[in-house]
Amino acid sequence: MNLIIDIGNTSVKLAVYEENSCLDTFTLLKKDFFKSIKKILKEYPKVKNGIISSVDFFSKEEENELKKLLKLTIVSTAMLLPFKNLYKTPKTLGLDRVALIAAAAVQYEKENVLVIDAGTCVTYDFLNSKNEYLGGAISPGLTMRYEALHNLTAKLPLLKPDDSDYFIGNSTESSIHSGVINGLVNEIDGVIQQYLATYKDLTIILTGGNTNFLAKRLKSSIFANSNFLLEGLNHLLKINTD
């Protein structure tokens, strides 16, 4: 069994895998990290191998502590990857993006794949049918857009995503919701159309914390999979330990 660890900008996601089957997932705060790891290992004593991807700083001391509990693999751009990395600055490529493209390469072999990860940031990553990773884009995520309007203005309130359908805002709050939600949805649909103009046979994956919120609003045909990054990490672990 494998323990998959994804340390994001705001939270930590964990998953227990047996081969390609996900047995359990967990989302927790960073402060509860080691306590939760020990609890999971007690619940799943057959877990021996682990892999960690972190967009945040993970100290050598924390790494050594984790290695006492698991045979640990650290995600890096130097590890064995299931795709050809053509990113101009490969060492600066986010490890979360590496895992997402790994999932695309393994699960959608010989296809053009656009992976959209809608979390703290929205990342767009493209893998072509030749198994070449070409790059993509990074833009502010849903929550970041709300925070920017509040933090960079004098009077606009800080709001959270609202499930209502806003088009023409008739108050300050509904205008913010309309601008943020419709702005992001139209951005994603627009980016998809740009790719479709060049790659007609395109598979589109939407993942990340805002998957469900955004999926029902997009006009484009997509596959929604909130665990796509975890699946990619599991593939990377198998490739680098088999």
C-alpha positions, 0 to 999 in steps of 0.5 A: 500500500502507498500513502500519497501526500500533497501539501498545497498552498492552503491544506494537505491532501492525503490518500491511501492507494493499493495498486491503482485503487484509492482506498481513502482520502483525507484533507487536513490543516498543515498543523495536524500533519504528523498527528494525522500521518501516524493515525492513518498508518495505524489504521492502514498498517500495510502502508510501507511506501509514501510519496510527497509533493509540496508547493510550500517549504518542507524542511529537512527535519520534517523530511527526516521525521517522515522517513522514520515512518515510511520509505519516502519518495520526494517528487522532483523534476529530476525523478523518472517521469512518464513524459518528455518535459519540454518546459523551458525552465524545468527546475521551476516547474511546480511539483503539483503540475508535474504530478498532474501531467504524470496522471495525464501521460499514464491515463491518456496515452497518445492523446492531447490533454489539457489539465486545468487545476482550479485551486488557490491558483488556476493552472493550465498544463498541456501534454500533446499526443507525442507525450511531450509536456509543452507548458501552460499558464497560471492565473489567480484562483477563485478565492484569490480573486475575492481576496484581491478585490478586498485587499487592494481596494478601500471599501469592497467587502471580502466575500466567499464563492456563492452558489447563486447564478449572478449575471447582472449584479444589482448590489455591490456584493452581487456585482463582485460575485458576478465579476469573479465567478463569471470572469473565471468561468469565461477565462477557463472556457476561453482558454479551452477554445484557444487550445481547441482551435489548434488541437481538435482532438483534445481531452480536458481534465478539470481538477482541484478544490473548486472542481465541483463549483466550476464544472457545472458552469462551464460550457466546454465538455470536460472530465471532472476529477478532483483526485487527479493530482493524487492519482498522478503522485501514485503513478510517480511512486510506482514508476520510481519504486518498481 
